[in-house]
Amino acid sequence: MAELVLQAGDGHVAQLAHESDAIRAIVEMIWNAIDAEAWKVSVRIERDDLLGAIVAVHVEDDGHGISRDEVKASFGRIGDSWKARGTRSKNNLRGLHGSLGLGRLRAFALGTRVRWQSRSKDSAQKMYEITIDGQRNQRNVFRWDSIPLSDVSPGTILSAFNDEQRSLGALEADSSLPTLRSHFAPTLLNNPELNISYNGASLDPTQEIVSDTMLSVPVRTDSTQHGDLKLRIIEWRQGKHRAIYYGPQTSGSG
């Protein structure tokens, strides 16, 4: 397998990974899937009942995947993600969330070993499965390989394996589902075809709405009225959402 060595020391990468915050890692993995234009994102927690511990976390999406052309740019540098060179996703479906290329490092908060298995087309429109492996004891080195595929849909599975049995209790805390639901509520509400599930439970944004008011605001220039502007005001149950969304409801503009 080829190696991708991040242009930063292991200690610096460890700081960027924020390995003590497992929930934030899940948030970043979901955002990566949304930026990849996924419509379905599933987070699954794998437990070993005999050990009484979480042994792996899997995040699967049906986005466009990581192509062979992008691996070095995505995993070989810090702060130089392809997202930094644009504000919209590849097919112009959404505005981008990440831009610094740090989100992938957060996966080390979920496990000792991390693996991405991604199905995507390269620049010649040939489908490949890309496998990228990383380990916590050498965080600044990722190994990758690719094999040709046919007749498969694009998508990515991130698997983080908790070989050291570190405590990941935050992922099963009563607050984990409401925290994730609150974080993604505006995005889910503005993208009704997007589905995010966490350990079998779909994140329902309507559970985070305290009040939802629709107003009609007349649009005038001088003495001429040009119709009404629809203004929707939402009070959220929790979170720090401060945003204005404009345009068609499903466009995700903001």
Summary of the structure (lengths in Angstrom):
residues: 254
radius of gyration: 20.1
end to end distance: 41.3
largest distance: 75.0
contacts: 731
relative contact order: 0.17
helix: 24%
strand: 36%
